[in-house]
Amino acid sequence: GENVGLHLPTLSVQEGDNSIINCAYSNSASDYFIWYKQESGKGPQFIIDIRSNMDKRQGQRVTVLLNKTVKHLSLQIAATQPGDSAVYFCAEASTGGFKTIFGAGTRLFVKA
Amino acid sequence: DAGITQSPRHKVTETGTPVTLRCHQTENHRYMYWYRQDPGHGLRLIHYSYGVKDTDKGEVSDGYSVSRSKTEDFLLTLESATSSQTSVYFCAITEGQGGYEQYFGPGTRLTVT
């Protein structure tokens, strides 16, 4: 897609399998974490968020896990579908701040 | 889509010319942001606004200025476009103070030749 990097980490999964996308965040003071999905030619779209006082949060077919000890975030997508093909970004923010730091993204390919 | 539109959607301009990109929102959100997106860099904040006439710089503000004379419009100006400003520009809003999830417009693809 026109909006995404040419050399992004890529994850290729079979339709129906589960996907796990990982992210390392940088700021120990961040207390709010978000996952976004970006389809080709579109702006990023909010998927799910988690606060630092939690280690797991579930949405519809998605689960976010937070490990503050190693500053690691993951997004799990259950029963991956072709419509899940996109670039996924993690982002971090701090309470009271205006600035969100975005990761470089991971491209997910879903094979039919 | 949080009622966010961006114009133009595509623009080609020459080095040294001024360019203004417009972000328009219909839902009276207070907080608005301009990002640029480049391969390998993710989204980087250029400027943001926390109210009419209230703006501040982000991490990559050099060569850019912004204005917000009314709630619904947030303008990004490249005062003298350079080839390094070729990018895709996204506007975003957050819904209210303390809301961290951002809602993005469709983007403007700018090419500076």
Interface residues (C-beta under 8 A of the other chain):
Chain A: E2 N3 V4 G5 L6 H7 Y32 I34 G41 K42 G43 P44 Q45 F46 D49 F89 A93 T95 G96 F98 K99 T100 F102 G103 A104 G105
Chain B: Y31 Y33 Q37 D38 P39 G40 H41 G42 L43 R44 L45 Y48 Y50 D56 G58 E59 V88 F90 A92 G98 Y100 E101 Q102 Y103 F104 G105 P106 G107 R109
